[in-house]
Amino acid sequence: MSTLRNIFKIPELRNKVLFTLLMIAVYRLGSHVPVPGIDLGQIKEIQDKADSSGVLNLLQTFSGGAITQFAVFALGIMPYITSSIIMQILAVVIPKLEQWQDQGAVGQRKITQWTRYLGVAIALLQATGITYLFHTGGGGFGANVNTTGLDVFGDNYNAGRFVLVVLTLTTGFALLMWIGEVITQRGVGNGMSLLIFASVVSQMPRNFITVQQEKNTFTMIAVALMFIVLMVGIVFVEQGVRRIPVQFAKRQVGRKMFGGQSTYIPLKVNGAGVISIIFASSVLYLPVIISQILPVGDATAENPNIWWDIQQFVDQHLTRSTSPAYLVTYGVLIILFAYFYTAIQFDPHKQADQIRKQGGFIPGIRPGYQTERYLAKILSRITLPGALFVAGIALIPAFVLGKVLGDTSGGQRLGFFGISILIAVGVAIETVKQVDGQLMMRNYEGFLNTKPTKTKTTK
């Protein structure tokens, strides 16, 4: 509490915190304002259908429930996150992007600008696809969605309304992207991450209430205890790093001696963070979405066809958190994408070359190729436990809740409970670190630090 009081003692930090809270409040308000041109009577039915959905659960988690309310901010910030990931991947294969990365702040501004353009293009595609699915009866996103009969336009559908809804959703994303960037510039923490944080945290009370309604208060308390254990484990792993010592040789420039100090390279155990889960979820639910638009026709369980069989297989094995096929496929995808994204983020060859150019070396390891091999070996060894941990966070809570509540009664609607905790804790830690830095600069005690060291002055 004393640290919280210290935050409001510093005018600059107080203004940043209040501005961040104001922008988050605007975001949450926009998540409940429906887009114009839709039938509000259909919204309640869409929310009921979404409770047993696998695909909508992912979208609902990252949009803070705005997708099932067909709100202005229904797309959330995920198109921007997707475009950022795509730009990072393209930087590995496109020389021009790699040159921009090496240009410092100027190149970063160019990359950010193109990331925005790509994000708006992705948002336009997503808005068109979601509007079409909700118009053609795809609002359930579950088994037999083609027979739900849901249509957000009701009986007043026309091309003008369709275009209006698509443009409103795309414009809402652009406004949300601007809010995130303004929070980063004038507020506290990373704006995009805080918007995702607000989205996933807003769904947590609903998750606990669902458990209490489906079972009882004792079960809800047991789930809350599991929640606390997961938080402790996530904090432990998120803070875990492998420190690679680096020694710099002394060198003389003119009459001055430089170098000779020791430092280290921090390699995070969970280097990919939640990105591996987002990648794996996108790949896993691609066949789910495709299965919902297959030409099933009038096929039934008594008179099936091949499209009906494919749809039923996907619904029963790729959207249920207790299915062995779901657990194995999802877990393997998370591990593979963890290695993939970590390799993109940290290049052993580039790091070894940079150490050599700066006159440094790892004790006991020769500079150059040997250093590159050593870094690659350490990176691959520490990535595996981090990937297994993230896979466990994504699968174990969903599996336990699926068994406790049952797939048809509520387990699937909490399938992203573990992911929500991972995102919330990760963003909270990074934001608290930034606040701590501001407090320590002004000789105040922070959340994570002990009392700051006071410097003595002598006359």
Secondary structure as UniProt FT lines:
FT   HELIX           2..9
FT   HELIX           11..30
FT   TURN            31..32
FT   TURN            36..37
FT   HELIX           41..50
FT   TURN            51..52
FT   HELIX           55..63
FT   TURN            64..70
FT   TURN            72..77
FT   HELIX           78..93
FT   HELIX           95..101
FT   TURN            102..104
FT   HELIX           105..135
FT   TURN            136..137
FT   TURN            139..140
FT   TURN            143..144
FT   HELIX           145..147
FT   TURN            152..155
FT   HELIX           159..186
FT   HELIX           191..214
FT   HELIX           217..238
FT   STRAND          241..248
FT   STRAND          251..253
FT   TURN            254..255
FT   STRAND          256..258
FT   STRAND          262..268
FT   TURN            269..274
FT   HELIX           275..291
FT   TURN            292..293
FT   TURN            297..298
FT   HELIX           306..317
FT   TURN            321..322
FT   HELIX           324..345
FT   HELIX           348..357
FT   TURN            358..359
FT   STRAND          360..361
FT   TURN            363..364
FT   TURN            367..368
FT   HELIX           369..405
FT   HELIX           407..411
FT   HELIX           412..414
FT   TURN            415..416
FT   HELIX           417..441
FT   TURN            442..443
//
